[in-house]
Amino acid sequence: MSRRRFSGAIAGVGSSSGVRVVVGRWEDSPFGTFADVMLAEPDGTRVLLAPDEQVADFVSSTYRFDRVEIGPVVATSDWSVTAPGLALRLGTGPRTPLGRLLRLVPARLATSPTWTRATDPVARAVLSGVRTRGTAGNGRREFYGATDVHRITSLTGSWQGADLGSLAPVSPEPGFGFGSTPRTPSVTTIVTTVEATSA
């Protein structure tokens, strides 16, 4: 088995326009430091915005998309995001009660795929649609090890020149993969492990 680990943070938001956005800001990964965006349009069309072909190939073979666009993707430390067709700025707020609980777990344990055996049933029961382990595309297995959660308190921006409106829950669930970002807009600090059978 081969394992690839991605360490960073994921921001998931909905908007009053009906566009739902999940931004990944990865500080340490097999592809170096990068950002990518998964976006669901109001009609359900799922779009991947990726910085290069390598990232696009990996992400699109792990998750489900109807369209892939490649171009510069930038997500700053204060969650100002630019990508092909997208301009987005997010305001973040305090750590959530779940975030405070996660901070009590040693990071080495919290990010271990084995730990997800304990956290997955809890996540499914407490956070609708959220999973911490499951089967991804092409027979890959994926594990999410969260270490912190902060609320997102505001959103401004545009998609394809149209205003996104105001912050809203991530609903309906975008359908990118086996699990969803939380319905409540939030930033999750996370290590994602993708496991695959070596060729």
N, C-alpha and C positions, 0 to 999 in steps of 0.2 A: 504494500500500500504506500502511496505517496501522499504527503500532507503539505498544504500551502496555507500559511497563516497571514492574515491581514489585520494589522493593528491600527485603530483610529477611532472615528466617531461617525455616527449616522444621524442625520436630521430628517425627520419625517413630518410633513405638513400637508394639510388640505387648504383649499381656498374657496372663497365664496363664488368664484368663477366656475368651480367644478374641477379644476386642475389639481391633481395631487402629485407631490414631489417628494422623492427620497434622495438625499444627497449623501454620498459617501466621501469622507475626507480621510485618506489613508496615509499615515505617517511612515509605516513600515510594512512592506509587502514584497512579494517576489518580483514585482514590477517597479520597485522603488516607491517614491512618494508621488501620489497622484490623487485626483478627485474624479468622480463620475456621478452621473445623475440618472435616476430612473424616474420617468414622468408618465402619468396617466392622464390623458385628455378627458374632457367631460363625456365623450361618447365611448370611453373605455379603451381607446387606442393606446398601446403601451410603447413608449419611446425610450431608447437608451441613448444618452449623450455621453460619449467616451472620448478621451484625449488622443487615442491612437488605435491602430489596428490590433495590436497585441491585447490591450485591455478590452477592446470591443469583442474580440473573438472569445476571450475567456469568459467575460460576463454574460455574453449572449448565449453561450453554450451551457451556462449554469442556471440562468433565469429565462423567463419568457418575454419576448418583445415582438411587436408588429413592425417596428422600424428602428433602424440604428443610424445615428448621425455622429460623425467624427469631426472633432475640432477642439480648439483650446477649451479646457474646463478648469476653472479656478474656484477654490473655496477657501477663503481666508479664515484666520483664527476667530474673527468675530462674525463669521457666517454671512459674508458678502459673497455671492455666488454668481459667476458668469459662465455661460456655456452656449453652444450654438442655438440661437433663438430665445435664450433664457437670460433674464436679469432678475436676481432675487436677493433680498436682504432680510435676514431673520433677527429678531430680538430674543435673547435668552433670559430666563428668569432663574429662580432659586432651584436648588436641588429638590427633587420630589421625595416623598416618604420612601418609595421604592429605591431611589438613589441612595438614601441614607442607609437602608438595609444592605444594599450591595457593597457599600464602602466598608462594611464590617467583615466581609469575606476576603481572606488573603488573595491577592491578584493571581498568584500562581494556581490556586485552586479554582477561582472563579472563571479563569480562561481555559481550563482543561476540558477537552471533549467529554471526559468521563463524568465531570460534574453536571453536564447537561442531562444526564439520566435523572437527576434529582430535580433540576430546575424546570424541565419541560412540562411535567404535569402541573406544576404550580403556575407557570406562565399561561398555559391553556385555560386554567380555571379562573385566573385573576384578570388577564388581559386578552380580550376577545381577538382571536385570529393570530395571536403571537405564539410562535414556537421557538424553541432553542436548539432543536435538532430535527433533522429530517432528510429526505432524499431530494437532491437537486437534479438538474439536467444531466443527461448522459450517464446516469447511474452513480453520480457523485453523491457523497454524503456531506452534509454541512452542519456545523456546530457554531452556535452563537454564545460567546461568553461575555456577558455585560458586567461592567464594573462601576457604572455611574449613570444617572439619568437626571437631566435638567429640563424644566418646562421651556417651551417656546411661547413667547408672549405676544409677538407681533410679526407681521409679514407685509412686505411691499415688493412689487416687481411686475414683470410682464413676461408673457410667453407668445412668441411669434407676433410681437407688437401689440398684443391685447393685454389690458390691465388684469392682473390676477385677482384684484379685489382684496378682501380682508381675510385674516386667518380663520380657518374652519377645521373641524375634525377631519381626519383622514378617512373619508367615507364617500362611496363604498370602497371596500378593500381593493387595492389596485390590481392584485392578481399577478404579481411578478414571479412568485415562487411558492414554496410549500407553506411559508409563514408570511405574516404581514408586519409592517411597522405598527406600533401602537396607535389606536384610534385618536388618542389625545396627542396633539403636536408636541414633540419632545426631541431632545438630543441625547443619544445613548452612546456612552464610551464603551468600546467593544473590541474584542478579538474574534474574528471570524476564521474558522478552520475549515478548509475544503479538503476532503479526503477522497482519493480515487485509486482504482486498481491500476498499478503500473502496467504500461504496455509491454 
